[in-house]
């Protein structure tokens, strides 16, 4: 069975759980003490030299890291990747946007506020990250006023990637009440078959 090394509240780890569940692929989660330095051990770095979660063990001794790379690995050949060339490229466009212009701001603000504490002397940086997070949300709102999903009319990997941290952005003190198109998109994502909430256990481990 697939083994997902993760920190459960992480949006990047949630992306992987959500897609695997929607594809009906069984997996096991192994909680990793990232606050205690578990990813920085030589044992973990042998699995993933980048020293981050999610890290997925595909088979004994074979590992894949980076959440969007994992999404692509499992999404290839499924309806989660559009067959149209342009829509497929747009899907990738928004996945790149998520990692470059969205996650570093919204996810980091949430992590500092909820899990790790704001590092000493980083209050001004938090303000800057918040401003850039709102800039990303503004871009998303504009896009979602034109189409139901980020790759056109089809729910795709781009929606999974962007939903993961956006739907919990209020935990990072982002006000989502001013984004009606994003909130309507939340409902469309949540209505997809076999939707899994970020707080849900992996199905195989649920009691």
RAQUI-V265046 format. One record per helix or strand of 2 or more residues. SS is the DSSP state (a for helix, b for strand). FROM is the first residue (numbers start at 1). LEN is the number of residues. If there is no record, write none. Layout:
# RAQUI-V265046
SS,FROM,LEN / SS,FROM,LEN
This chain:
# RAQUI-V265046
b,2,5 / a,11,13 / b,27,5 / a,38,3 / a,42,6 / b,55,5 / b,62,4 / a,67,9 / a,85,32 / a,123,22 / a,157,10 / a,169,4 / a,176,3 / a,180,11 / a,203,3
